[in-house]
Amino acid sequence: MSEYQLDGHDLDDPQGRWLLTDATTLPSWGAPRLVSTEVPGRTGVLPTVPTSADPITITLGLLITDSGMGRPGLDANLRALAVMFRRHDRLLTLTHSPAGAPAREAMVRLSGAIEPEFYPAGSAAVLLVVLEAPSGLWRDVDEAVAPATDLSALDGGAMPIPDAVLRVTPSAQRIVIQDAVSGDTLAWEGSLVSGATLIIRPAEFAAVWSTEADATAGLSLPAHGFNLTPDSTGHHGLTVQGGVVEVVARRCF
């Protein structure tokens, strides 16, 4: 089994139609997006902290065989590979599974043209596939569920989590949730529903009761969204007023 799988398919094909080569790279780290503000008479620029990053890229080198069927077999295998990569209806799920390490996944798309290099003598082809993850993030494959008072289940993340789900058992009509590192603050205010849980999805700017009654009208959060930001040790933290919160999230890298 190779380190990479695409939509669940091992890129060292079990049928031997293709395999990864040493042209394959480890995932890149997206460059930070830097805002440079110049002030007349001041040396350098203002020390603005980066708050986002560019997409990440992954290069896959692939050797395609003829499966022992000569030129027709090579052509069939190239077409089968094209079916996997050249999707125009959805993003692809690329999973990275290093031996002995937790698997991570990213939603990716084909970033450029693919130009197979043909070797007639061996009835084989070599190609490079460059994939881009628009979100700029790798995520754990499985979600973690943790109380806001102890988010150690999310320890080890390297990037802010933009799409955590917050399950709130409110004790007051106003709930305030603040990220301990970034200071991002989310608030909800409204009438309570007896015995119900308030489910907040900041990435979708949505709040709904477990009874399915919409509660989005009472929600407020920063224009850039609400992120769970890790500190320099990879630890996350939240402070909560007005209720008890359970977090459902995947670490981001």
Secondary structure, DSSP 8 states (H G I E B T S, - for coil): --SEEETTEESS-TTSSEEE-TT--------B-------TT-SS--------B--EEEEEEEEE--TTSHHHHHHHHHHHHHHHH--SSS-EEEEE--TTS--EEEEEEE-S----EEEGGGTEEEEEEEEEETT---EESS-EEEETT--GGGTT--B-BS--EEEEEESSSEEEEEETTT--EEEEES---TT--EEEEGGGTEEEETTS-B-GGGEE--TT---B---TTS---EEEESEEEEEEE--B-
